Amino acid sequence: QVQLVESGGGLVQAGGSLRLSCAASGRTFSRNAMGWFRQAPGKEREFVSAISGSGSGGSTYYADSVKGRFTISRDNAKNTVYLQMNSLKPEDTAVYYCAVHYSGSYYLLAAYGYWGQGTQVTVSS
């Protein structure tokens, strides 16, 4: 009974910015960590960022490839997780997915139990 809907993707020039949103439903939203993953054509889905749940200190985590450029945040009152993406590169082009963490390392796909439908981000060179 968890539903996630991503939005905010689009086409942007290299160096530009986008903010992705993930609207979530479910009674456990505030307690669970949330993650962002991405998948480029022909490539495996990869970890982008995660943020811990309300009772876990609010820590954030980033893939090395996006650290310093992307910022994850959440607004529990709005049941929404955000991914602010700055200084975008063509290599960031992918479908971006948000997911609800349930157990295990934040960096691993297997730790997440619910996924959104994805939103396309395309960065032109």
C-alpha positions in Angstrom: 0.0 0.0 0.0 2.8 2.4 -0.9 2.7 4.4 -4.0 5.4 6.7 -5.5 5.1 9.1 -8.4 8.1 10.9 -9.7 7.9 14.2 -11.6 10.1 17.0 -12.7 12.2 15.4 -15.3 12.8 17.0 -18.7 15.4 18.2 -21.2 18.1 20.5 -20.0 21.4 21.8 -21.3 24.7 20.6 -19.7 25.4 22.8 -16.7 21.7 23.3 -16.0 19.5 22.3 -13.1 16.4 20.2 -12.5 14.5 19.3 -9.4 12.8 16.0 -9.2 9.9 15.3 -6.9 8.6 12.0 -5.6 5.1 12.1 -4.2 4.6 9.2 -1.8 1.6 7.7 -0.1 1.7 5.3 2.8 1.6 5.5 6.6 5.3 4.6 7.0 6.7 7.3 4.7 8.2 9.5 7.4 9.9 6.6 9.2 11.5 5.0 6.1 14.6 6.1 4.3 14.1 7.0 0.7 16.4 6.6 -2.3 16.9 7.8 -5.8 18.2 5.5 -8.5 18.7 6.0 -12.2 19.0 3.9 -15.2 20.5 4.9 -18.5 19.7 3.0 -21.8 21.6 -0.2 -21.9 22.9 0.2 -18.4 22.1 -1.2 -15.0 20.1 0.7 -12.5 22.4 2.6 -10.2 22.2 4.3 -6.8 22.1 8.1 -6.8 21.1 9.3 -3.4 19.3 8.4 -0.2 18.0 10.1 2.9 17.3 8.4 6.2 14.0 8.2 7.9 12.6 10.6 10.5 13.9 8.5 13.4 17.4 7.9 12.0 19.1 11.3 12.1 18.2 12.6 8.7 21.5 11.6 7.1 22.0 11.9 3.4 24.0 9.7 1.1 25.3 10.2 -2.5 27.0 8.3 -5.2 30.4 9.7 -5.9 29.3 10.6 -9.4 26.8 13.1 -8.1 28.2 14.3 -4.8 28.5 18.0 -4.7 26.0 18.5 -7.5 22.9 16.8 -6.3 21.0 17.3 -3.0 18.3 15.1 -1.6 15.7 16.4 0.8 12.3 15.4 2.1 9.2 17.1 3.3 7.4 14.7 5.5 4.4 16.9 5.9 3.9 16.8 2.1 5.0 13.1 1.8 7.5 14.2 -0.8 11.1 13.5 -1.5 13.1 15.8 -3.7 16.3 15.6 -5.7 17.8 18.9 -6.6 20.2 18.3 -9.5 22.7 21.1 -10.4 25.6 21.2 -12.9 24.0 18.5 -14.9 26.2 16.5 -17.3 25.2 14.4 -20.3 26.2 11.4 -18.2 23.3 12.2 -15.9 20.9 11.3 -18.7 18.7 8.5 -17.4 15.3 7.5 -16.1 15.3 8.5 -12.4 13.3 6.4 -9.9 12.5 7.0 -6.3 12.1 4.1 -3.9 11.2 3.2 -0.3 13.9 1.7 1.7 13.0 -1.2 4.0 16.2 -3.0 5.1 19.9 -3.1 4.4 22.4 -0.8 2.8 21.0 2.4 1.3 23.3 1.9 -1.7 21.8 -1.4 -2.8 18.7 -1.9 -4.9 17.8 -5.0 -2.9 17.2 -2.8 0.2 14.2 -1.1 -1.4 10.8 -2.5 -1.6 8.6 0.0 -3.5 9.5 1.9 -6.7 8.0 4.7 -8.7 7.4 4.7 -12.4 10.4 6.9 -13.2 10.9 10.3 -14.8 13.1 10.9 -17.7 16.1 13.3 -17.4 17.9 14.2 -20.6 21.0 16.4 -20.5 22.2 17.7 -23.9 25.8 18.5 -24.6 
